[in-house]
Amino acid sequence: MTLTLQPSQRKPLSLWLFSASSQASKNLDPLKTQIVRRNLAFLRAKQWLVHYNHNSNGVIDPDGTFYLALIANDSLQRKHLAHCKISDGHVTNGIARNHAQQKEYFIARAVAEIGFSELFPSSRFCIDTEIIKNKDDIIEYPVIPKNLYTGEIIQFCGNLPHTLPILLALFMIAAYPKDKIDSLGLSDPNLELVFQKQGFYGTAIPDIISWVTDAIGVEPFHLGPFVPDANHTGAPPYRASFWPPYSTLNPWGSIMFAQMVQSMKNQLSIDFSTQVEILGPNGEPLFEDGYHEEFCYTQLCKAQQAIPCELNCDDSVPFIVSPYRESLKPSNQCNDGR
């Protein structure tokens, strides 16, 4: 069942959180089905389908993988603007494994350990290792552990400005009080796990990284060096990065969230706090009435307490120096990951 809001009640933008497997039910939403098929075409074009398996319903996404789709509610018509998928880390670690076979390190261990310890001070083990045994030698390489309570953003499709509402929604989901998750009435246990994340990372090419840096005023936290796309000769390189607003466990998350809300007003003329709704797999709002607006107001207050100046005093985008930059040295950015 989809949301039955009248046109006058709809907010300009909706963010839909759903799984591809939910589209195998008898109550298909045509637009969600279109998004799943579009993503399938994207994977086929990237030559990534070889890394996926089909289940009995023909759905290629593993359990625990969810779409977050940005939808424009124009008059009587809903229009797909952008989407990404959220996963548990198997894609980034799979990429790390492929590059390790070529003796390249996708995750730079020294950089990732320091950065994660800054963003997740309560985590004891920030980086794990896996081992590949070849006929000639044994290769040990770093991976991101699943128990770090981080999620992975994969396969973004859409125009660059539409990364802003998607990243804002992911932060809002990750910051939801853990003791209130049961009150959301989520029937999918994998979806409950999404609400236990404390931040999201993913891979991107230079164009996306540069655009987000300019639009938000803060650079993503890079987990390793740029590496070439093994599937496409001549394609732009990509790197793994932890995406703003970073972790929900420190005040920098609130500062970046408030800055991104202002950037979204500048880029899209949309106020995230009042003109965006987040909907679950059943097409109904994920959060109770008023929670969205209250959350945005709270983050702005936290941000203003953390820095002495007004965040939205003009249309400029101040560049925020994130805390981990003080502890990282440029020489660590492209080492062998040990």
N, C-alpha and C positions, 0 to 999 in steps of 0.2 A: 504494500500500500504506500502511496506517495502522499506528501503533505497536501492538504486540501485548503490551503489559504486562498482567499480571494485576492485578485490582483492588487486591490487597494491596501491589503494587509501585508503583502510581501515586502521584504526589505530588498534593496537593489541587488545585493549579492547573497548567495547561499553557498555554504561549503558543505559538501556531502561526504560523509565517512561511511564507506561500505566495502564489502568484499566481493570479489568476482564470483565466488561460490554462491553467494546469495542470489545471484541472477539465474541460478539453475532452478529456482523455485517456480511455481506456476504463476506467481504475481510479478511478472517482469516489468521493470520500468524501462521504456524504450530508450530514454536518454542515457541511463546507466549502462544498458547493453551496448549502446553506440560507443560510450567511453571505453568499455572493456575491449571492444573490437578495434578501436583506434589504437589502444595500447598494444594489442597483439600485432597490428601492422607496424607499429614503431619497433617492436622487438624483432620482427622479421627483417625490417630494413637494416637494423643494426647487426643482424646476424647473431643475435643472442639466443634464439629459440633452442639452439643445440644444448643450452645449459638448463632447460626446463623440461619437466615431465607433465604429461597429461593425466588427469584423474578420470574417474568414471563419467564425469559430466563434461569432459573436454576442457576443463579450466586448468590453466597452466600455473597459476600462482600457488605457492605452498600455503598451507594453513598458517594463519597469523599474519598474512599479507593483506593490507587494506588500501583502498583508494581514498584519496582526499581530492575531491573534484570541486573546482570553482565554477559556479553557475550564475549567469546573469538572469534576473527575473524582469524581462522586458515585456510590459503589457501582459498579454495572455500567453506569451511564448517564453520558454526556458532555453537558454543558450549556453552551451559548454564553452568555457573560456580557457581553462587550463586544468591540469591534474598532475598529481604525483602519486607514488605508492609508498607505503610505510612498511618496513620489514624489521626483522630482528637482528640483522647483521650478517646474514649468510651471503649476501651479494658482495659486500666489501671484502669479507674474508675470502670469498671465492676468487675475487680479483687478485687479492694478495697472494693466494696460492698459485695462480697462473703466472704471476710475475716472478715469484720465488723460483719456479722451475727454470726461468731464464736468468736466475741469480740477480734479479732486481728486487728492491724492497719498496713495496707500496706504502707500508706504514713505517715511518721512521721512529724507532722505539724510544730513543732519548727524548725527542720532541713530544711524542704522544704521552709518555709517562709524566713529564713535567706539566704539560697542559692539562691533562685529565686530573692530576692531583690538585691543580689550582681550582678547577671547576667542580670537582667532586671530592672535597677534602675528607669525606667519610669513607671513601672507597679504599680498601687495602690493596687490592690488586687491579691495576688499571689496564694492563696489557698482558695477554697470554702469548704462548708460542705454540706453533705446530711444527711438525717435522715431515719432510719428504725424503724418502729413501730412493735414490737413483742407483743404477748399477755401479756408478763410479764413486759417489759420495753421499753424505747425509746433509740436507739443507734445513736449517732451523730458521724460521721467520716469524715476525710478530703479527698477531691478530687481536681484534677487539673482543673481549669476553662478553658473553651474553648476560652475565650477572651484574653488569655495570649499570643496569637500568637506563640504558640509552637506546633510542630507536634510530632507524636508518631511513633516510629519504632517498628514493630511487626513481629513475625514469621520469623526470620532470618533462612535461610537454605543455607548451603554451608560450605566450609572450612574456618577456622578462618582468614587466611591472607586476604581473600576477603572481610572482613569487612572494610578494609582500603579504597579502592576506593569508596565503597558505602557511608561511612561516609563523605569522602571528597566531593563527589557529592552533598550530602544533605546540607552541609555547603555552597557550592557554590550556590545552588538554594536558600537557605534562605537569602543569602547575596545579591541577585540580587536587583538592585535599584527598589524600589516600584513604582516610577513614570514612569518606563519603561516597566512594566508588559504588558501593552496593546500592546506594539510593538512586543511582542512574537507571537501574532496571535493565542492565545490559544482559542479553541472553547468551551472547557468544563469549566464552571464557578467554579466547584470544583477544577480543576487543577490550576486555577488562585489563589485560596486560599492557595495552597501549596507554592506559591511564596511569600506569605505574612507572612510566618513563620520566626522566628528569631533564632530558634534552635530546636533540636529534642531530645526526651527522649524515653525510652522503658524499657522492662524487659529482664533480662538475668540471666543465671545460673553462678556459680562461675568460671567455666572453661573459659567462654567467657570474663568475667570481668577481670580475671587474665591475659589472653592472650593479651587483648587490652592494659592493664596497662603496661605490659612488652614491647610490640611492639612500643607503642607510647611514653612511658615515662611519662604518666600522667594517673591518676586514674579517672574513671567516677565519676561524682558528684551524690552520692547516695541520693535518696529521702526518704528512709526508710530502715527498717531492712530486713534481709533475712526471707522469710516465706516459708513453705512447699507447694508443688504442691498438691492442693486439688484433682486433677484428678488422680494422680498416687502415690500410697503408695510406699515409698522407693525411689521416684525420687528425684534428687537434688533440693534443695531450690532455689528460685530466688528472685530478688529484683528489684525495679524500680530505674533507674539511668538516669541522664542527660548525654548524650554521647558527648565526644570530637568531634569537636572543641568547644563545649559549645556555648555560645551566640555570635551572630554577632555584638553585641553592645559594645564590649570592646576589647582592644588589645590582650587579652589572646586567643581570637578566631584565630587571625592571627598567633600568636606564635605556637599554637597547629596545625594549618593547615600546616604551613611550616615544622614542625617536622614530621607530618604524611606523607607529600610528600616524605621526606627523608626516613622514615621507609618503605614506599611502594617500593622505589628503592631497599632498602636492602632486603625486604621480597620477592618481586615478580620480581625484575629487570625490573620494568616498571616505566617510568616517567609520573606521572599524568598530568603534565602540557602540554606534547606534544604527548603522546601516548594513550590518552583516549578521547573518544567522548561521549557526552550525547545526547541521541535521545528522541524525544517526541513520543506520540501515533501514529503519522502518519509516523514514521520511519525516519524523517528528523531531523537534528540538532536543538536543542532547542535554541541555541544562535547563534548570527551572527558570521561570519568569524572572527577569531582572538580574540574573547572575552575570550575564555577559557585560552589561553596562557597569555593574558594581566591580567586576574584576578589572576592567580597564581603568576605572577611577582609582582603585587601590594601587595598581601598578604605577600610575602617574604620581600619586602621593609618595610612594616609596622612592621613585626616581628623583623627585624634587628634594626629598630629604637626603638623598645620597650625594647630590651635587648642588652647589649653592645658587645656580642660576636657573631661570625658567627655561624649560626645554622647547617651548613653542612660542618664543617671543617674536620670531620672525620666520621667514620662509627659507632661511639658510639651513644647511645641514652640517653641524659641527662634527669634526672627525673625533670619534671617541677612541682613546687609547685604552685598550683592554688590559686587564691586570697581568695576564700571562706574558705579555710582550717584555716585561721587565726581566723575566727569568730565562728567556730564550736567547740564544746566540745565533746569528746568521749561519755560522758554520754547521749548526745542527740540522739545518733545513734539508740538506741533501746527503746525509751520511748513509751508511749501509744498514741502518736500522738497529744496530747492536747497542 
